[in-house]
Amino acid sequence: MNRHDDLPPAIIEAAIHWSVTMASGTADAAQRRDYQHWLDADERHRRAAERLGAIDDEVRGARRAGLPVTDTLDHLQRRRRRRRGLGGGLLVLVLVAVGLVGGDVSRLSRDYVTGTGEQQRLRLPGGTRVVLNADTALDVLAGEGRPTLRLHAGEILVDSEAAAVADKPRVVTDDGRLDALGTRFQVSAGGSGTGLTVLQGRVAVHAAGGESLGEVRPGRGWRLADGTLAPGTTGLRAGSWEDGVVEARDAPLAEVLKALGHYRAGWLGYDQAVAGLKVTGVFQLNDTDAALDAIAQSLPVRVVHRTRWWVRVEKK
């Protein structure tokens, strides 16, 4: 008998709950202690966490085969029905837990979605090139006038240099609208606002209400939030993720870990005491364990592995 078949549904659901909680990036110290206590309380709890790891491997295998997100879900549901294991409803939660849809099941309905460790490249009619970073959800809206990219979450790199004026895109987020003016730029969307870094050319910025906030040129990063555009600070080279690396120059450790976290399943957290430590270096996104080891060798920190799903950087 498969050693996972005797796991009660309650334990499986609890394991999924903990995986989602730990991957959310918002778990506090008490929740992390409770999770560790849960793992230690019953050998079946650890087995359930291992089962999630096995499903993670299946997800990655299906995605390496080139299946889109929705096809990956169907593929895994069919496999699951052919043998005992998690039902389809719980499988969706597992996909959230392992990072396929970044904690938001609604992303499955978006035009383009990348999961943990994935990138996607698009070529729009007219010649604009768009690259999606990991954990990104994007809709492409066709219609009269210039194409519109609706960025729901994550990060994109847009290159419209080759596009005619009428074909240059606009990027829309919850915070406002960004109009390309013969340019190459990076946009991120998240809870703290919309980040913008122009690498070449210009971008016209408008608040969510339509008010013009001016044009942004290369030279620094900007943050659009609450109807205002203000200078932003980052120690990461914009677009370095497209090259498969995190390139940091005096970047806060918290910022580097966030970038690495998009390329590993589970929860990667840190002690606030080390969040502001400055990091300089180039870290490969295809080997985040090596990146964490390099950080631990260069800073007064240690990397604590509770499970493959739970990693925390702490003060040494």
Buried (B, 14 or more C-beta within 10 A) or exposed (E): EEEBEEBEEEBBBBBBBBBBBBBBBEBEEEBBEBBBEBBEEEEBBBBBBBBBBEBBEBBBEBBEEEBBBEEBBBBBBEBBEEEEBBEEEBBBBBBBBBBBBBBBEEBBEBEBBBBBBBBBEBEBEBBBBBBBBBBBBBBBEEEEEBBBBBBBBBBBBBBBBEBEEEBBBBBBBBBBBBBBBBBBBBBBBBEEBBBBBBBEBBBBBBBBEEEEBEBBEBEEBBBBBEEEBEEBEBBBBBBBBBEEBBBBEEBBBBBBBBBBBBBBBBBBBBBEEBEEBEBEBBBBBEEBEEBBEBBBEEBEBBBEEBBBBBBBBBEE
